[in-house]
Amino acid sequence: MPNGIIRRYQVSYTRNDVIGDDTQTVNETTTAVQLTDLEKFANYTIFVQAFTVELGAQSDPVTARTNEDGKFL
């Protein structure tokens, strides 16, 4: 349930197989985002949050694996 007009989305992702890997964040005003510069054959956990006047709750995390060109399967 939105707490006002959604102004942007925050997409956060982290590589699962690297200890201490920092979470990367992409802020978008659209409902689509393309993650770039990902490692080949790596597992990532991704979640989304909507922002109104405050950052909302995290979505359920999604785990995905990249292929040989660094794009998700």
PyRosetta script that sets phi, psi and omega in degrees:
from pyrosetta import init, pose_from_sequence

init()
pose = pose_from_sequence("MPNGIIRRYQVSYTRNDVIGDDTQTVNETTTAVQLTDLEKFANYTIFVQAFTVELGAQSDPVTARTNEDGKFL")
pose.set_psi(1, 117.1)
pose.set_omega(1, -179.2)
pose.set_phi(2, -65.4)
pose.set_psi(2, 148.7)
pose.set_omega(2, 178.6)
pose.set_phi(3, -104.9)
pose.set_psi(3, 41.5)
pose.set_omega(3, -175.4)
pose.set_phi(4, 128.5)
pose.set_psi(4, -168.6)
pose.set_omega(4, -179.6)
pose.set_phi(5, -74.4)
pose.set_psi(5, 128.3)
pose.set_omega(5, 177.4)
pose.set_phi(6, -72.3)
pose.set_psi(6, 122.9)
pose.set_omega(6, -176.6)
pose.set_phi(7, -99.7)
pose.set_psi(7, -28.6)
pose.set_omega(7, 177.8)
pose.set_phi(8, -164.6)
pose.set_psi(8, 170.1)
pose.set_omega(8, 176.4)
pose.set_phi(9, -121.3)
pose.set_psi(9, 144.7)
pose.set_omega(9, 176.2)
pose.set_phi(10, -115.1)
pose.set_psi(10, 119.6)
pose.set_omega(10, 177.9)
pose.set_phi(11, -106.3)
pose.set_psi(11, 121.2)
pose.set_omega(11, -179.7)
pose.set_phi(12, -116.3)
pose.set_psi(12, 141.8)
pose.set_omega(12, 179.9)
pose.set_phi(13, -148.3)
pose.set_psi(13, 149.8)
pose.set_omega(13, 179.8)
pose.set_phi(14, -142.1)
pose.set_psi(14, 145.5)
pose.set_omega(14, 177.4)
pose.set_phi(15, -80.3)
pose.set_psi(15, 128.5)
pose.set_omega(15, -171.5)
pose.set_phi(16, -76.7)
pose.set_psi(16, -30.1)
pose.set_omega(16, -169.9)
pose.set_phi(17, -96.0)
pose.set_psi(17, 16.0)
pose.set_omega(17, 177.6)
pose.set_phi(18, -121.2)
pose.set_psi(18, 118.8)
pose.set_omega(18, -179.9)
pose.set_phi(19, -69.4)
pose.set_psi(19, 130.8)
pose.set_omega(19, 178.4)
pose.set_phi(20, 79.4)
pose.set_psi(20, 11.0)
pose.set_omega(20, 179.2)
pose.set_phi(21, -65.7)
pose.set_psi(21, 133.2)
pose.set_omega(21, -179.9)
pose.set_phi(22, -76.5)
pose.set_psi(22, 149.0)
pose.set_omega(22, 174.4)
pose.set_phi(23, -78.1)
pose.set_psi(23, 131.4)
pose.set_omega(23, 176.4)
pose.set_phi(24, -97.2)
pose.set_psi(24, 148.1)
pose.set_omega(24, -177.8)
pose.set_phi(25, -131.6)
pose.set_psi(25, 137.0)
pose.set_omega(25, 176.4)
pose.set_phi(26, -122.1)
pose.set_psi(26, 128.8)
pose.set_omega(26, 177.2)
pose.set_phi(27, -105.7)
pose.set_psi(27, 129.7)
pose.set_omega(27, -178.1)
pose.set_phi(28, -136.0)
pose.set_psi(28, 150.4)
pose.set_omega(28, 173.1)
pose.set_phi(29, -98.8)
pose.set_psi(29, -4.7)
pose.set_omega(29, 178.1)
pose.set_phi(30, -103.7)
pose.set_psi(30, 171.6)
pose.set_omega(30, -178.7)
pose.set_phi(31, -94.7)
pose.set_psi(31, 12.0)
pose.set_omega(31, 176.9)
pose.set_phi(32, -133.2)
pose.set_psi(32, 141.7)
pose.set_omega(32, 177.8)
pose.set_phi(33, -144.1)
pose.set_psi(33, 144.5)
pose.set_omega(33, 175.5)
pose.set_phi(34, -112.1)
pose.set_psi(34, 119.4)
pose.set_omega(34, 178.4)
pose.set_phi(35, -82.7)
pose.set_psi(35, 132.6)
pose.set_omega(35, -176.4)
pose.set_phi(36, -123.6)
pose.set_psi(36, 169.1)
pose.set_omega(36, 178.0)
pose.set_phi(37, 59.4)
pose.set_psi(37, 38.1)
pose.set_omega(37, 177.7)
pose.set_phi(38, -88.4)
pose.set_psi(38, 153.0)
pose.set_omega(38, 178.9)
pose.set_phi(39, -74.1)
pose.set_psi(39, 148.6)
pose.set_omega(39, 177.3)
pose.set_phi(40, -70.4)
pose.set_psi(40, 143.2)
pose.set_omega(40, 174.9)
pose.set_phi(41, 51.4)
pose.set_psi(41, 43.9)
pose.set_omega(41, -178.8)
pose.set_phi(42, -118.9)
pose.set_psi(42, 149.4)
pose.set_omega(42, 176.1)
pose.set_phi(43, -96.0)
pose.set_psi(43, 133.8)
pose.set_omega(43, 179.4)
pose.set_phi(44, -125.6)
pose.set_psi(44, 147.1)
pose.set_omega(44, 169.8)
pose.set_phi(45, -108.4)
pose.set_psi(45, 132.9)
pose.set_omega(45, -173.5)
pose.set_phi(46, -129.0)
pose.set_psi(46, 139.7)
pose.set_omega(46, 170.8)
pose.set_phi(47, -145.4)
pose.set_psi(47, 161.4)
pose.set_omega(47, -175.1)
pose.set_phi(48, -124.2)
pose.set_psi(48, 145.3)
pose.set_omega(48, 171.7)
pose.set_phi(49, -133.4)
pose.set_psi(49, 141.7)
pose.set_omega(49, 175.4)
pose.set_phi(50, -94.5)
pose.set_psi(50, 150.6)
pose.set_omega(50, -179.5)
pose.set_phi(51, -123.9)
pose.set_psi(51, 123.2)
pose.set_omega(51, 172.2)
pose.set_phi(52, -106.8)
pose.set_psi(52, -102.0)
pose.set_omega(52, 169.6)
pose.set_phi(53, -94.6)
pose.set_psi(53, -15.2)
pose.set_omega(53, 176.2)
pose.set_phi(54, -137.3)
pose.set_psi(54, 159.4)
pose.set_omega(54, 176.5)
pose.set_phi(55, -73.7)
pose.set_psi(55, 129.5)
pose.set_omega(55, -177.4)
pose.set_phi(56, -83.4)
pose.set_psi(56, -174.2)
pose.set_omega(56, -179.9)
pose.set_phi(57, -68.0)
pose.set_psi(57, 153.1)
pose.set_omega(57, 177.3)
pose.set_phi(58, -73.3)
pose.set_psi(58, 145.9)
pose.set_omega(58, 171.7)
pose.set_phi(59, -71.9)
pose.set_psi(59, 169.9)
pose.set_omega(59, 171.1)
pose.set_phi(60, -62.7)
pose.set_psi(60, 138.5)
pose.set_omega(60, -179.5)
pose.set_phi(61, -69.5)
pose.set_psi(61, 148.2)
pose.set_omega(61, 175.6)
pose.set_phi(62, -118.9)
pose.set_psi(62, 134.7)
pose.set_omega(62, 176.1)
pose.set_phi(63, -108.0)
pose.set_psi(63, 132.1)
pose.set_omega(63, -179.6)
pose.set_phi(64, -140.2)
pose.set_psi(64, 155.0)
pose.set_omega(64, -179.5)
pose.set_phi(65, -116.4)
pose.set_psi(65, 139.6)
pose.set_omega(65, 176.3)
pose.set_phi(66, -87.0)
pose.set_psi(66, 162.0)
pose.set_omega(66, 177.5)
pose.set_phi(67, -105.8)
pose.set_psi(67, -159.7)
pose.set_omega(67, -173.5)
pose.set_phi(68, -67.1)
pose.set_psi(68, -17.5)
pose.set_omega(68, 178.1)
pose.set_phi(69, -102.3)
pose.set_psi(69, 9.9)
pose.set_omega(69, 177.3)
pose.set_phi(70, 79.2)
pose.set_psi(70, 10.6)
pose.set_omega(70, 177.4)
pose.set_phi(71, -104.3)
pose.set_psi(71, 154.9)
pose.set_omega(71, -178.8)
pose.set_phi(72, -69.0)
pose.set_psi(72, 145.6)
pose.set_omega(72, 178.0)
pose.set_phi(73, -68.2)
pose.dump_pdb("model.pdb")
